Amino acid sequence: MSILSKTKSMKSNTESPESHPYLRCLGAIAELSKSVYTRGSLPERRQLTVAVVGTRRPTIYGTRVACEIAEYLARHGVVVISGLAYGIDRAAHEGALQASGLTVAVLAHGLDFIYPRHHEELAANIIDRGGTLLSPYPDGTPVARFRFLERNQWVAALADAVVVVEAEERSGTQATVRYALDYGKEVFAVPGNISTPQAAGPNRLIKEGAHPVTKPADILAVLAPKRATQQMPESLQASMTQNERVVIDALHHGANSIDELVAATKLPVHHLLAELTTLEIQGWITKDSIGNWHAEL
């Protein structure tokens, strides 16, 4: 039986925010449902959770950045949450999966079907990789426009922070941000091209005080500084060459692309590529699907 077939045959579980450690953050929000429906595996304990959200019609740049951010967060043990919609949501879930991380998809309908249907395989992969489909609605609840706004409220409530990658000035993403601010969550935004409508939302949020994200590490620098600046054991540092330590340090501080690493390490490109190859062979770094590098230490 295929993953997709198994997913369709599953029954939804009913969870209580009061009794599940990961969901206890919902208990203080009176207007939210007291029952939560899930398929897949909720994290057994509360973990740092970041929502990566935005427009259904992103630019190529926005899609790439959403994927990079989610992949970076997942590699650092952060649960990535989004709404399984087209665009930024999809890129966020896929980025987390590429890093073999946990991702939670909050749906605006019952869990006995997937909307949009084109995301059935993505939903199945989320479950198969240890993630969760979650909804405040029991099986049989149909899609309705108002439920998407309620879904956004749940995303904001479950997250410790919200990252807006691209969003128009007036959009459902702005509702997610309002809920996040109401609940005392941190808000981040990716600055964008002032000539594109998809950048209007995050650019305005930055103007109003949201944390700007110029690289994925900016997020953890605020939420979990120790994760963003991981330190290697002294014995391992001692076994490395000076150039290897410089490259690893640059990766820990958010330089991931070749251009960023050249700028951060000051190494000539051919020397940098040689160091990256050596570190990869030793298993100390890995390269993701879009050519960016990540420290595994």
Summary of the structure (lengths in Angstrom):
residues: 297
radius of gyration: 19.6
end to end distance: 37.4
largest distance: 60.1
contacts: 1038
relative contact order: 0.12
helix: 46%
strand: 14%
